[in-house]
Amino acid sequence: MARKEKRIFEIQKKIDTWVNSKDGKECIYTKYLVYAPNLLDLLVKLSFDNSLNSQDISHINSAIRYFDSTFDYFPEEFLGVPGYLDDIFVSSYVISNISNEINNPIIEKHWTGDCDIFELAQLIIEDAEEMLGKNICSKLKNNFSK
């Protein structure tokens, strides 16, 4: 199993366990957190798709690096599954930024989630200030804007 596939599997396993816990059942953002593995999987697949331009792939790779970073705003090592909130925001923000008439079919082709990726990304972005705080949300937007 490749390193990224193993990481996605580990995240999925961690989230599956957490969703059934008391914390997972009480968290209002569980509905988004369950898509963390799908979002990372999408970014990884898009990073290898030569149909996308180099600028979009660069943004995608930055989002993957952020997802993998242990030094982000909400570290999973300390917060557990809720530590993926900033990662899913960054993933959604980048997907939304590269979304256009040409890229959308490519994004949809690689999406493995059971919902519309563009609607999910929009909902996460809309709830980001509440999830992350206005200051962190603003900093992440500045860091990951095209």
C-alpha positions as CSV (number, residue, x, y, z in Angstrom):
1,M,0.0,0.0,0.0
2,A,1.4,3.4,-1.0
3,R,2.2,5.9,1.8
4,K,-0.8,8.2,0.9
5,E,-3.2,5.3,0.6
6,K,-2.1,4.1,4.0
7,R,-2.6,7.6,5.5
8,I,-6.1,7.8,4.0
9,F,-6.9,4.4,5.4
10,E,-5.6,5.4,8.8
11,I,-7.7,8.6,8.8
12,Q,-10.8,6.6,7.7
13,K,-10.3,4.1,10.5
14,K,-9.8,6.8,13.1
15,I,-12.9,8.7,12.0
16,D,-15.0,5.6,11.8
17,T,-14.2,4.8,15.4
18,W,-14.7,8.4,16.6
19,V,-18.1,8.9,14.8
20,N,-19.5,6.2,17.1
21,S,-18.1,7.7,20.2
22,K,-19.8,10.1,22.5
23,D,-17.7,13.0,21.2
24,G,-18.4,12.1,17.6
25,K,-22.1,11.9,18.2
26,E,-22.2,15.2,19.9
27,C,-20.0,17.1,17.4
28,I,-22.0,19.3,15.0
29,Y,-19.2,19.0,12.4
30,T,-19.1,15.2,12.2
31,K,-21.2,15.6,9.0
32,Y,-18.1,17.2,7.5
33,L,-15.3,15.4,9.3
34,V,-16.5,12.0,7.8
35,Y,-15.4,13.3,4.4
36,A,-11.8,14.0,5.5
37,P,-10.4,10.8,3.9
38,N,-12.4,11.4,0.7
39,L,-11.1,15.0,0.4
40,L,-7.5,13.9,0.9
41,D,-8.0,11.0,-1.6
42,L,-9.4,13.6,-4.1
43,L,-6.5,15.9,-3.7
44,V,-4.0,13.1,-4.1
45,K,-5.7,11.8,-7.3
46,L,-6.0,15.4,-8.7
47,S,-2.3,16.0,-8.0
48,F,-1.5,13.2,-10.6
49,D,-4.0,14.3,-13.2
50,N,-2.2,15.9,-16.1
51,S,-5.4,17.4,-17.4
52,L,-5.0,20.1,-14.8
53,N,-2.7,23.1,-15.2
54,S,0.5,23.4,-13.2
55,Q,-0.8,26.3,-11.1
56,D,-3.8,24.2,-10.0
57,I,-1.6,21.2,-9.2
58,S,0.6,23.5,-7.2
59,H,-2.4,24.6,-5.1
60,I,-3.5,21.0,-4.7
61,N,0.0,19.9,-3.6
62,S,0.0,22.8,-1.0
63,A,-3.3,21.5,0.4
64,I,-1.9,18.0,0.6
65,R,1.2,19.2,2.4
66,Y,-1.0,21.1,4.9
67,F,-3.2,18.0,5.4
68,D,0.0,16.0,6.2
69,S,1.5,18.7,8.4
70,T,1.7,18.1,12.1
71,F,2.2,21.8,12.6
72,D,-1.2,23.2,11.6
73,Y,-3.8,25.2,13.4
74,F,-5.7,22.2,14.7
75,P,-3.2,19.4,15.2
76,E,-4.8,15.9,15.1
77,E,-2.2,14.6,17.4
78,F,-3.6,16.7,20.2
79,L,-7.2,17.2,19.3
80,G,-8.0,13.8,17.7
81,V,-10.5,13.8,14.8
82,P,-11.7,17.4,15.3
83,G,-8.1,18.3,14.4
84,Y,-9.1,17.6,10.8
85,L,-11.4,20.6,10.7
86,D,-8.8,23.0,9.3
87,D,-7.6,20.3,6.8
88,I,-11.1,19.8,5.4
89,F,-11.5,23.6,5.1
90,V,-8.2,24.0,3.2
91,S,-9.1,21.0,1.0
92,S,-12.6,22.5,0.3
93,Y,-11.2,26.0,-0.3
94,V,-8.6,24.8,-2.8
95,I,-11.2,22.6,-4.6
96,S,-13.5,25.6,-4.8
97,N,-10.7,27.8,-6.1
98,I,-9.8,25.5,-8.9
99,S,-13.4,24.7,-9.8
100,N,-14.3,25.9,-13.3
101,E,-16.0,24.6,-16.4
102,I,-12.9,22.7,-17.5
103,N,-11.8,21.3,-14.1
104,N,-15.2,20.3,-12.7
105,P,-15.6,17.1,-14.7
106,I,-12.0,16.1,-13.6
107,I,-12.8,16.8,-10.0
108,E,-16.1,14.8,-10.2
109,K,-14.3,11.9,-11.9
110,H,-11.9,11.5,-8.9
111,W,-14.4,12.2,-6.1
112,T,-15.3,9.1,-4.1
113,G,-17.7,10.6,-1.6
114,D,-21.4,10.0,-1.6
115,C,-22.5,13.6,-2.0
116,D,-21.9,16.4,-4.5
117,I,-18.3,17.6,-3.9
118,F,-19.0,21.2,-4.9
119,E,-22.0,21.5,-2.5
120,L,-19.9,19.9,0.3
121,A,-17.0,22.3,-0.3
122,Q,-19.4,25.2,-0.3
123,L,-21.0,24.2,3.0
124,I,-17.7,23.7,4.7
125,I,-16.5,27.1,3.5
126,E,-19.7,28.7,4.7
127,D,-19.3,27.2,8.2
128,A,-15.6,27.8,8.3
129,E,-15.6,30.9,10.5
130,E,-17.8,29.2,13.1
131,M,-15.7,26.0,12.9
132,L,-12.2,27.5,13.0
133,G,-12.7,31.1,14.2
134,K,-12.6,34.2,12.0
135,N,-8.9,34.9,12.5
136,I,-7.7,31.3,11.5
137,C,-10.1,31.1,8.7
138,S,-8.9,34.4,7.3
139,K,-5.2,33.3,7.6
140,L,-5.9,30.1,5.8
141,K,-7.8,31.8,3.0
142,N,-4.8,34.2,2.5
143,N,-2.4,31.3,2.5
144,F,-4.4,29.2,0.0
145,S,-5.8,31.8,-2.4
146,K,-4.9,31.6,-6.0
